[in-house]
Amino acid sequence: MTDQVSDNEHTLVIFKGKNIRRMLSQGEWWFSVIDVVAALTDSANPRDYWYKMKIRVKDEDDAELSTLCRQLKLVAPDGKLRETDCANTEGLFRIIQSIPSPKAEPFKRWLAKVGYERVQEIENPELATKRTRMLYKLKGYSEDWIEKRMRGIAIREELTDEWQKRGAKEQMDYEILTAEISKATFGVTPSAYKKLKGLKRENLRDHMDDFELIFTMLGERSTTEIHRNENSKGVAKLQSDAKAGGKIAGNARKALEKRLGHPIVSPDNFLPKKSSPKLAKNTKKDES
């Protein structure tokens, strides 16, 4: 069975048919411990298994497995971001030593491979780009759509780099700033936008059409340039800039909608089918 990355921002990897959530933080992957326990033990209640396992290891070895973990927000089965125990590659190697499972050794090899791929990507960022392009192609996206999506990823990374340098904290502040750009650009927050498209755990931008991607890029690129031009500092100023950058894209969207006679925001999205997936056609339903 091929183990593969199946998402972009809150990324899933697959081990022997089991989804394992992970997040990139400070240059390294952090994996959901609960998901790893589920993959190695087939436990009906991996959360309870992990809780009892920490107690057992504490009693037997006087070791605190919790110290190997960080609480990171990952997408839960209900589609919401929830704090989850996560460990990096080194921490997971220690944790799985305490899990009696015939899958432990294959998992170690798999984990080493996943970690090595990340090292390769840091040394040669083009590898990450190539892998992402290939995944989108396998999902059925057109080359033209992929080109826009990849450009959007680059613009997004450029923006979050500015946020980090200018005083925003990851996740919490990023979500607030992103919501401001989205509201000004499309009239809806990302969460409302996902609801409009009928999405839960899926990546919203992976389900946007050409115009939605283009206006997303315009809002984020405008915000980045405003930050730089005004040397913005602090979350309050970044938030004001985000509204301004999004408004630029929003005004352009409204002008196009007026000329076309129908809204750009659409409930349609790209959804994988059992047969060959394809991009949905635009409809004329209004935004919510």
C-alpha positions as CSV (number, residue, x, y, z in Angstrom):
1,M,0.0,0.0,0.0
2,T,1.4,3.4,-0.9
3,D,1.7,5.9,2.0
4,Q,1.0,9.4,0.8
5,V,0.3,13.0,1.7
6,S,-3.4,13.7,1.1
7,D,-3.8,17.4,2.3
8,N,-1.8,20.5,2.2
9,E,-2.1,22.8,5.2
10,H,-3.4,20.4,7.9
11,T,-1.8,17.4,6.3
12,L,-2.8,13.7,6.5
13,V,-0.4,10.9,5.9
14,I,-1.5,7.3,5.5
15,F,0.1,4.3,7.2
16,K,-1.4,0.9,6.3
17,G,-4.8,2.5,5.5
18,K,-4.9,4.5,8.7
19,N,-5.0,8.3,8.5
20,I,-2.5,10.1,10.6
21,R,-2.9,13.9,11.1
22,R,0.2,16.0,11.2
23,M,1.2,19.7,11.2
24,L,4.3,21.5,10.1
25,S,5.6,23.6,13.0
26,Q,9.0,25.4,13.2
27,G,10.3,23.4,10.3
28,E,9.4,19.9,11.4
29,W,6.4,17.6,11.3
30,W,4.4,17.0,14.5
31,F,2.1,13.9,14.4
32,S,-1.2,13.2,16.3
33,V,-0.3,10.7,19.0
34,I,-3.9,9.4,19.1
35,D,-3.8,8.7,15.4
36,V,-0.5,6.8,15.8
37,V,-1.9,4.7,18.6
38,A,-5.0,3.9,16.5
39,A,-2.8,2.8,13.6
40,L,-0.5,0.6,15.7
41,T,-3.0,-1.0,18.2
42,D,-6.4,-1.1,16.3
43,S,-7.8,0.0,19.7
44,A,-11.5,0.8,19.8
45,N,-10.7,3.8,22.0
46,P,-7.2,5.0,21.2
47,R,-7.6,8.1,23.4
48,D,-8.2,5.9,26.4
49,Y,-5.3,3.7,25.4
50,W,-3.0,6.7,25.3
51,Y,-4.2,7.9,28.7
52,K,-3.6,4.5,30.3
53,M,-0.3,4.0,28.5
54,K,1.1,7.3,30.0
55,I,0.1,6.0,33.5
56,R,1.7,2.6,32.8
57,V,5.0,4.1,31.5
58,K,5.1,6.5,34.5
59,D,4.7,3.6,36.9
60,E,7.1,1.2,35.1
61,D,9.9,3.6,34.0
62,D,9.2,6.8,35.8
63,A,9.0,8.5,32.4
64,E,6.6,11.3,31.5
65,L,5.5,10.7,27.9
66,S,3.5,13.9,27.9
67,T,6.8,15.9,28.0
68,L,7.4,14.6,24.5
69,C,4.2,16.2,23.2
70,R,2.9,19.6,22.2
71,Q,-0.8,20.6,22.1
72,L,-1.5,21.6,18.5
73,K,-4.8,22.3,16.8
74,L,-5.6,19.7,14.3
75,V,-8.8,19.1,12.3
76,A,-11.1,16.7,14.3
77,P,-13.6,14.3,12.7
78,D,-16.3,17.0,13.2
79,G,-14.3,19.3,11.0
80,K,-13.4,21.7,13.9
81,L,-9.8,22.5,15.0
82,R,-9.2,20.9,18.4
83,E,-6.1,20.8,20.5
84,T,-4.4,17.4,20.2
85,D,-1.3,15.7,21.7
86,C,1.3,15.8,19.0
87,A,4.9,14.5,18.9
88,N,7.8,15.1,16.4
89,T,9.7,12.2,14.8
90,E,12.1,11.8,17.7
91,G,9.3,11.9,20.3
92,L,7.3,9.3,18.4
93,F,10.2,6.9,18.3
94,R,10.2,7.0,22.1
95,I,6.5,6.6,22.4
96,I,6.1,3.7,20.1
97,Q,8.7,1.8,22.1
98,S,6.0,1.4,24.7
99,I,3.4,0.1,22.3
100,P,3.5,-3.7,22.0
101,S,2.6,-4.1,18.3
102,P,3.8,-6.1,15.3
103,K,3.4,-2.9,13.3
104,A,5.9,-1.0,15.4
105,E,9.0,-1.8,13.2
106,P,7.2,-1.1,9.9
107,F,6.0,2.1,11.4
108,K,9.5,3.1,12.5
109,R,10.7,2.6,8.9
110,W,7.7,4.6,7.6
111,L,8.3,7.4,10.1
112,A,12.0,7.6,9.2
113,K,11.1,7.9,5.5
114,V,8.5,10.7,6.2
115,G,11.1,12.5,8.3
116,Y,13.8,12.1,5.7
117,E,11.5,13.5,3.0
118,R,11.0,16.6,5.1
119,V,14.8,17.0,5.4
120,Q,15.0,16.7,1.6
121,E,12.4,19.3,1.1
122,I,14.1,21.8,3.5
123,E,17.4,21.3,1.5
124,N,15.6,21.5,-1.8
125,P,12.2,23.2,-1.7
126,E,11.6,22.3,-5.3
127,L,11.0,18.7,-4.2
128,A,8.0,19.8,-2.0
129,T,6.6,21.8,-4.9
130,K,6.9,18.8,-7.3
131,R,5.3,16.4,-4.8
132,T,2.4,18.8,-4.3
133,R,1.9,19.3,-8.1
134,M,1.9,15.5,-8.6
135,L,-0.8,15.0,-5.8
136,Y,-3.1,17.6,-7.4
137,K,-2.6,16.0,-10.8
138,L,-3.5,12.6,-9.4
139,K,-6.6,14.1,-7.9
140,G,-7.7,15.2,-11.4
141,Y,-7.0,18.9,-11.4
142,S,-6.0,20.6,-14.6
143,E,-2.5,22.0,-15.2
144,D,-4.0,25.5,-15.4
145,W,-5.7,25.2,-12.1
146,I,-2.6,23.6,-10.4
147,E,-0.5,26.6,-11.6
148,K,-2.9,29.0,-9.9
149,R,-3.1,26.9,-6.7
150,M,0.7,26.7,-6.5
151,R,1.1,30.4,-7.0
152,G,-1.5,30.9,-4.3
153,I,0.4,28.7,-1.9
154,A,3.6,30.8,-2.5
155,I,1.7,34.1,-1.9
156,R,0.1,32.7,1.3
157,E,3.6,31.6,2.6
158,E,4.9,35.1,1.8
159,L,2.1,36.6,3.8
160,T,2.4,34.4,6.8
161,D,6.2,35.1,6.9
162,E,5.3,38.8,7.2
163,W,2.8,38.1,9.9
164,Q,5.4,36.2,11.9
165,K,8.0,38.9,11.6
166,R,5.5,41.7,12.5
167,G,4.2,40.2,15.8
168,A,1.4,37.8,14.9
169,K,1.2,34.4,16.6
170,E,0.7,31.2,14.7
171,Q,-2.8,29.7,14.4
172,M,-4.8,32.0,16.6
173,D,-3.8,35.3,15.1
174,Y,-3.4,33.8,11.6
175,E,-7.0,32.6,11.7
176,I,-8.2,36.0,12.7
177,L,-6.2,37.8,10.0
178,T,-7.2,35.3,7.4
179,A,-10.9,35.7,8.3
180,E,-10.6,39.5,7.9
181,I,-9.2,39.2,4.4
182,S,-11.8,36.6,3.4
183,K,-14.7,38.7,4.8
184,A,-13.5,41.8,2.9
185,T,-12.8,39.8,-0.3
186,F,-15.8,37.5,-0.5
187,G,-18.2,38.7,2.2
188,V,-17.8,35.5,4.2
189,T,-15.3,34.0,6.6
190,P,-13.5,30.8,5.6
191,S,-15.7,28.7,8.0
192,A,-18.8,30.2,6.4
193,Y,-17.3,29.7,3.0
194,K,-16.7,26.0,3.7
195,K,-20.2,25.6,4.9
196,L,-21.5,27.1,1.7
197,K,-19.5,24.6,-0.3
198,G,-20.6,21.7,1.9
199,L,-17.0,21.0,3.2
200,K,-15.9,19.7,6.5
201,R,-12.3,18.5,6.8
202,E,-11.4,19.4,3.2
203,N,-9.1,22.3,2.4
204,L,-11.3,25.2,1.2
205,R,-8.8,26.5,-1.4
206,D,-8.6,23.1,-3.0
207,H,-12.3,23.5,-3.8
208,M,-12.1,27.0,-5.3
209,D,-12.5,27.7,-9.0
210,D,-10.2,30.0,-11.0
211,F,-11.8,33.3,-10.0
212,E,-12.0,32.4,-6.4
213,L,-8.3,31.5,-6.3
214,I,-7.4,34.7,-8.2
215,F,-9.3,37.0,-5.8
216,T,-7.9,35.1,-2.8
217,M,-4.4,35.8,-4.2
218,L,-5.2,39.4,-4.8
219,G,-6.4,40.0,-1.3
220,E,-3.4,38.3,0.3
221,R,-0.8,39.8,-2.0
222,S,-2.3,43.3,-1.4
223,T,-2.2,42.7,2.3
224,T,1.5,41.7,2.2
225,E,2.4,44.8,0.2
226,I,0.5,47.1,2.6
227,H,2.4,45.5,5.6
228,R,5.7,46.2,3.9
229,N,4.9,49.6,2.6
230,E,3.6,50.8,6.0
231,N,6.1,48.8,8.0
232,S,3.1,47.5,10.1
233,K,3.7,46.1,13.6
234,G,1.4,44.4,16.0
235,V,-1.8,42.4,15.5
236,A,-4.2,45.4,15.6
237,K,-2.3,47.1,12.7
238,L,-2.0,43.8,10.8
239,Q,-5.8,43.3,11.2
240,S,-6.4,46.8,9.8
241,D,-4.1,46.0,6.9
242,A,-5.9,42.7,6.3
243,K,-9.2,44.5,6.0
244,A,-7.7,47.0,3.5
245,G,-6.0,44.3,1.4
246,G,-9.2,42.2,1.3
247,K,-11.3,45.3,0.4
248,I,-9.1,45.8,-2.7
249,A,-9.8,42.3,-3.9
250,G,-13.5,42.7,-2.8
251,N,-14.0,45.8,-4.9
252,A,-12.5,44.0,-7.9
253,R,-14.8,41.0,-7.3
254,K,-17.8,43.2,-7.1
255,A,-16.9,45.1,-10.3
256,L,-16.5,41.8,-12.2
257,E,-19.8,40.4,-10.8
258,K,-21.6,43.6,-11.9
259,R,-20.2,43.1,-15.4
260,L,-20.9,39.4,-15.6
261,G,-24.3,39.5,-13.9
262,H,-23.7,36.7,-11.5
263,P,-21.7,36.2,-8.2
264,I,-18.1,34.8,-8.1
265,V,-18.6,33.0,-4.8
266,S,-20.0,29.6,-5.6
267,P,-21.3,26.6,-3.7
268,D,-19.6,24.3,-6.3
269,N,-16.3,22.6,-5.4
270,F,-13.9,19.9,-6.5
271,L,-14.9,16.6,-4.8
272,P,-13.1,13.3,-5.3
273,K,-15.4,10.7,-6.9
274,K,-15.0,7.0,-7.0
275,S,-14.5,7.2,-10.7
276,S,-12.4,10.0,-12.2
277,P,-12.7,13.3,-10.3
278,K,-13.3,16.5,-12.0
279,L,-13.8,20.2,-11.3
280,A,-17.4,21.2,-10.9
281,K,-18.9,23.8,-13.2
282,N,-19.8,27.3,-12.0
283,T,-23.4,28.0,-10.9
284,K,-25.1,31.3,-10.4
285,K,-26.0,30.9,-6.7
286,D,-25.2,33.9,-4.5
287,E,-22.9,34.1,-1.5
288,S,-24.1,33.6,2.0
